Amino acid sequence: MNMSSEDLLNKILDASVGQVVTVLGDVLNCNIQLEVVEQNTVAANQFVRKVSITAGGLPVIKANVKFDSTVLPEFIMAELLKKKRGVGAILNVHDINVTRNIISLNRNSDEHTASREYEIIHNGIIWFTILEEIRLGNLGSDNNS
């Protein structure tokens, strides 16, 4: 499927929480991998998780996920500490309904990238703050650089 960078970016941005990997796999028809690169404690109860999503071996999304262990249920923290699944997959497995609040969305046409920052909110409480960089040039679109 030949899709413009703009169309592909919109599909990624419109994907529900936990469905970006599935959307990428459907659109790009290649091997999509999500890897938790590292996860560190940055202050008491404050964590930062670095995640990379690759398509056909190329990095397409890099994300930093911030969360506070004092607001998350113990079973969610247990899953996060295993470092095996993405945040969205963990939420989906446990049928947890969340909303996404977009803080910012920026596009850099020169570098063929887009970035967005958003919050994942459950019952009015911010569970996660995520900063993503989407590398459109690595998505096999017609605007590849």
C-alpha positions in Angstrom: 0.0 0.0 0.0 1.4 3.4 -1.0 0.4 6.0 1.6 1.6 9.5 2.0 3.6 10.5 5.1 0.7 12.7 6.1 -1.9 9.9 5.8 0.4 7.5 7.8 1.0 10.1 10.5 -2.7 10.7 10.9 -3.3 6.9 11.2 -0.7 6.7 14.0 -2.0 9.8 15.7 -5.6 8.5 15.5 -4.8 5.0 16.8 -6.3 4.3 20.2 -4.1 3.8 23.2 -2.3 0.5 22.8 -3.1 0.1 19.1 -0.2 1.9 17.4 1.8 -1.4 16.9 -1.3 -3.0 15.3 -2.0 0.0 13.1 1.6 0.1 11.9 1.6 -3.6 11.2 -1.7 -3.4 9.2 -0.6 -0.3 7.2 3.1 -1.2 6.5 2.6 -5.0 6.3 6.0 -5.7 7.9 7.4 -6.9 11.2 6.7 -4.3 14.0 8.5 -4.6 17.3 8.0 -2.7 20.5 11.0 -2.8 22.9 11.4 -1.4 26.3 14.9 0.0 26.0 15.3 1.0 29.6 13.3 2.0 32.7 14.7 4.0 35.5 13.7 5.5 38.8 14.4 9.3 38.6 13.0 10.3 42.0 11.0 8.7 44.8 8.1 6.9 43.1 8.9 8.6 39.7 9.9 6.5 36.7 10.9 7.1 33.1 10.6 4.3 30.6 12.2 4.5 27.1 10.5 2.6 24.4 11.4 2.0 20.7 9.0 0.8 18.0 10.7 -0.5 14.9 9.2 -1.4 11.5 11.2 -3.7 9.3 14.2 -3.1 11.7 14.1 0.7 11.4 13.2 2.8 14.4 9.9 4.6 13.6 8.8 5.8 17.1 10.8 6.6 20.2 8.9 7.4 23.3 9.7 8.5 26.9 7.0 7.4 29.3 6.8 9.1 32.7 4.8 7.6 35.6 4.3 7.8 39.3 4.0 4.5 41.2 1.9 6.1 43.9 -1.1 6.7 41.5 -1.0 3.3 39.7 -2.6 0.1 40.9 -0.1 -2.5 42.1 -0.9 -4.9 39.3 -0.1 -2.2 36.7 3.2 -1.5 38.4 4.0 -5.2 38.5 3.5 -5.4 34.8 5.5 -2.2 34.2 8.4 -3.5 36.2 8.6 -6.7 34.1 9.5 -4.4 31.1 7.9 -6.8 28.6 4.9 -4.9 27.3 4.1 -1.4 26.3 1.8 0.8 28.4 -1.1 0.5 26.0 -0.8 -3.3 25.8 -0.8 -3.5 29.6 -3.9 -1.3 29.8 -5.7 -3.3 27.1 -4.9 -6.7 28.7 -6.5 -5.5 31.9 -9.5 -3.8 30.1 -8.7 -0.4 31.6 -10.5 2.5 30.0 -8.4 5.6 29.6 -8.5 8.8 27.7 -5.7 10.6 25.9 -5.1 14.3 26.5 -2.8 15.8 23.8 -0.5 18.4 25.2 1.5 19.2 22.1 1.9 18.1 18.5 4.8 19.4 16.3 5.9 18.5 12.8 9.4 19.1 11.4 9.2 18.8 7.7 12.9 19.2 7.2 13.8 16.2 9.3 10.6 14.2 8.4 9.7 13.8 12.0 6.7 14.6 14.2 6.5 14.7 18.0 3.7 14.7 20.4 3.3 14.8 24.1 0.2 13.5 25.7 -1.3 12.2 29.0 -3.0 8.9 29.6 -5.8 9.6 32.1 -7.9 7.1 34.1 -10.8 8.3 36.2 -9.5 11.9 36.1 -6.0 10.9 37.3 -3.0 11.2 35.0 -1.4 7.8 34.9 1.3 8.4 32.2 2.8 11.3 30.4 4.3 10.3 27.0 6.6 12.1 24.7 6.9 10.5 21.3 9.1 11.2 18.3 7.7 9.7 15.1 10.3 9.3 12.3 8.3 9.5 9.1 11.4 9.0 7.0 11.7 5.4 8.3 8.1 4.5 7.6 8.6 3.5 3.9 6.2 6.3 2.8 6.5 8.2 -0.4 8.4 11.0 1.5 11.2 8.8 2.6 14.5 10.6 3.0 
